[in-house]
Amino acid sequence: MATGGRGPVVAMAARSTLSAESVTLFLLLVLPRVSQAQTFFFPFRQPETCGHNQYFDISALSCVACGANQRQDARGTSCVCSPGFQMISNNGGPDITCKKCPEHMKGVTEDGWNCISCPGGLTAEGKCHCPTGHILVERNVNGTLLSQATCELCDESENSFTVANALGNRCVRCEPTFINTSRSCACSEPNILTGGLCFSSTGNFPLRVISTARYGELGISFTSEWFAKYLQSSAAACWVYGNLTSCQALGNMCVMNMNYYDSSTFDACGLFQVIFENTAALGTVHSVSFWRQNLPWLFYGDQLGLAPQILSTTPLPTNFSFKGENQNTKLKFVAASYDVRGNFLKWQTLEGGILQLCPDTETRLNAAYSFGTTYQQSCEIPIPKILTDFPTPTFYDVYLEYTDENQHQYIWAVPVLNLNLQHKKMFVNQDSSSGKWLLTRRIFLVDTLSGRENDLGSQPRLIRVATQISLSIHLVPNTKNGNIYPPLITIVYSDVDIKDPNSQSVKVSFSVTYEMDQREAQVQTDIALGVLGGLAVLSSLLKTAGWKRRIGSPMIDLQTVTKFLVYYAGDLANVFFIITVGTGLYWLIFFKAQKSVSVLLPVPAQEERFVTYVGCGFALKALQFLHKLISQITIDIFFIDWERPKGKVLKAVEGEGGVRSATVPVSIWRTYFVANEWNEIQTVRKINPLFQVLTVLFLLEVVGFKNLALMDSSSSLSRSPPSYIAPYSRILRYAVSSALWLVIGIIQIVFFGVFYERFIEDKIRQFVDLCCMSNISVLLLSHRCFGYYIHGRSVHGHADTNMEEMNRNLKREAENLCSQRGLVPNTDGQTFQIAISSQMRQHYDRIHETLTRKNGPARLLSSSGSTFEQSVKAYHTMNKFLGSFIDHVHKEMDYFIKDKLLLERILGMEFMEPMEKSIFYNDEGYSFSNVLYYGNEATLLIYDLMFFCVVDLACQNFVLAAFLTYLQQEIFRFIRNAVGQKNLASKTLVDQRFLI
């Protein structure tokens, strides 16, 4: 039973399998195969290219012949029966059957299904024709087809007042203006027929109407077909009957003409103004004196000084806040929209890109109405797209919706500043003074209608496009609750002469800006600049006085004035730096962190003064940097070798063939080694420039700190790709980049001083130790009578020794078994600031002149050999002189050692003049680094920062700024080393080939 039960199931499965295989085989045999010779192209045809007896097949996309006794229909995608043929069947599209009508019934009914006898002639389509004023009747009231059609005359008598409709198939009541004017359906003279309406010539009817469309940008005026047809009738219906739609249509034509008003002409705005002035008895709407009953609100009035009152007198009764429980960051703009004929379309919010011609995602379009977000959008639109998308203009009256404290909803009218408006033939709204502006209300985006000359169905000769729309919001001064004045829409229209539309396009833009009164901030900045600038003058005077004392010159000459200006440039650069960084951080912190809106970012035009300050600060800082660089590479330096010869040796005498006893020469390698180390530390800094640049760039570009510079209220470091990215604020970019640069730089300096120099490597102190180990002192003269001294005299007497003795000496020093390294016995002071007397300087210069004579003109030198010998002799003389000077040998050029006063350290100058004796000031701070990069880190850090920021402000590119900053660092580092090596070689007789 079980086996038998499974048999049918297995058989069915087998049949099912065979059936599936059969279907698969069938499909493979039946379905067409793609051969390599098959093509996939065919002729391109358009419906209008098909012949009279052809239709456009929407499936095959080609022209196909209609059947017998058929022709193309009006759309061109189907067929209809030819005149004199009735339709027998119709299955849709071209699938119809036609039959010829009998001789006694040559006409065809309006629906084409029946033949009928006509009372008169036939139309070109083979339908019955009736005279004017008659309607064609083909069926009884119950739908029964008449054997013969009739033409019925509509009753125009006072009882009916009917006429045939446009299709000629119904009698309808006459237009009311005909009845009101002539008590008939005819508008005969002296009555006036215009725009399909009838008016009495004896009433308040504007006879002289100017149907001119003005295009002031191109200087072209011509008669507009739209104005010619409907301007007079709209004005008359508005004035005589108070027709609301006609009044709106008249207002639209005035707006299409850029609100141009000339009291001497009856153009659209002239007619509107006449009606406005003669309907004062009707009263106003919502107590707005500029808004007359029945009329649209187009103008605010032409009184001078009215615009500032409207824009900055009454704040909007609502608050805006970025954060907190009462967060309100949405600008709820709504618009009453009208079509060109004056029909009210609907209330609609501006979200979704109603006023934005450029296409974009809804999220980015709606970002324009997020309070505090500066919005910019621009694109280029082809003229054919504009002609297709805007066959007729749509007009908007814009309002701002808000809710008061009692949760009642209100709307506030948003004024419009049309820069194309002409008043008395002047573009008054382009004036910089707002007191001359004439504000309006209604706007449109594209007008392709008024530019049509002879036929409303033809291509326009000119079109007018709103190429620039800007929405500006002004913050109420000193507000703490985010109060704003009424927003202002500024609009610019461009007139486009249509010549070759397929090759023409127009650039359009939409923007939203936020402004606040910056005068108080500018006053505070000017005060800070004045105060700090005064302090900079005092600081520069003190530096100049210190410099004069250090060069030993009491006279004020041109060089003194130049030096003062250079010092003042550096101090003033610091003033600009402090002001710009402080200003930038103020805007960054107070704008991004505020809850209720109290400050708004400066607009680009208001940033110009800030950018100027940054540029001035950079230029002055660059001058200071170059001054320091030149000062460093022109210092006088000499290495005093304390090593003494160790006995005598026998030396062959050239030319005599004998030998004689000679002093053992002192090795020059220790001097070369110290000179190399000095050369290496010339550009040592407290920060790593490459690490500085890369870290700042990483934080800006990768971490996302650059997003803090966007002109929106968000404090987030990231932005989602679909969201709108606001433009950058130059002030915020400067603030963010300078803050990061300073923070990273200070962290490096602290790390370098607290950790790196203590536990890893301190090159400055190591250099001092090296001098002591090499038994070489260093004399640095940064000024004529001022410099630095590094006492490197070995406490062991000799440094030119073997390794064993060197280690033994170091061990003795570590165990305090020898004297200390200081210049003064039993002290460790090895570094000094020195103020030398004029006598000592003169003696130094006499020897130094001989030492550097090798750099003089070749014609003044006897021979290279004698010159070198003279230089060597001068070197030994200088070495002996300076050594004896340090050892107090020259009583007439002696010195004494003292500590600097606290005030001297603060002011960076010396109160005592070295008249007879030189002065050595104890210097535990290793201030000889002032002639190196190491001692000028603040200047270098600020210079690099300002270079980075200036490049970024110019290019808006952090990557390029980082690259150029590092590049200039390396260039100046190379110049500093190269020129420094040359100066070192010339001042110390060290061969430049031995400097690495």
Secondary structure, 3 states (H helix, E strand, C coil): CHHHHHHHHHHHHHHHHHHHHHHHHHHHHHCCCCCCCCCCCCCCCCHHHCCCCEEEECCCCEEEECCCCEEECCCCCCEEECCCEEEEEECCCCCEEEEECCCCCCEECCCCCCEEECCCCECCCCCECCCCCEEEEEECCCCCEEEEEEEEECCCCCCCCEEECCCCCCEEECCHHHHHHHCCCCCCCCCEEECCEEECCCCCCCCCCCCEEEECCCCEEEECHHHHHHHHHHHHHHHHHCCHHHHHHHHHHHHHCCCCECCCCCCHHHHHHHHHHHCHHHCEECCEEEEECCCCCCECCCCCCHHHHHHHCCCCCCCCECCCCCCECECEEEEEEECCCCCEEEEEECCCCCCCCCCCCHHHHHHHHECCCCEEEEEEEEHHHHHHHCCCCCEEEEEEEEECCCCCEEEEECCEEECCCCECCECHHHCCCHHHCCCECEEECEECCCCCCCCCCCCCCEEEEEEEEEEEEEECCCCCCCCECCCEEEEEEEEEECCCHHHCEEEEEEEEEEECCCHHHHHHHHHHHHHHHHHHHHHHHHHHHHHHHHHCCCCCCHHHHHHHHHHHHHHHHHHHHHHHHHHHHHHHHHHHHCCECCCCCCCHHHHHHHHHHHHHHHHHHHHHHHHHHHHHHCCEEEEEECCCCCCEEEEEECCCCEEEEEECCCCCHHHHHHHHHHHHHCCCCCCCHHHHHHHHHHHHHHHCHHHHHECCCCCCCCCCCCCCCCCECHHHHHHHHHHHHHHHHHHHHHHHHHHHHHHCCCHHHHHHHHHHHHCEEEEEECCCCEEEEECCCCCCCCCCCCHHHHHHHHHHHHCCCCCCCCCCCCCCCCEEEEECCHHHHHHHHHHHHHHCHHHCCHHHCCCHHHHHHHHHHHHHHHHHHHHHHHCCCCHHHCEEEECCCHHHHHHCCCCCCCCCCEEEEECCCCHHHHHCCHHHHHHHHHHHHHHHHHHHHHHCCHHHHHHHHHHHHHHHHHHHHHHHHHHHHHHHCCCHHHCC
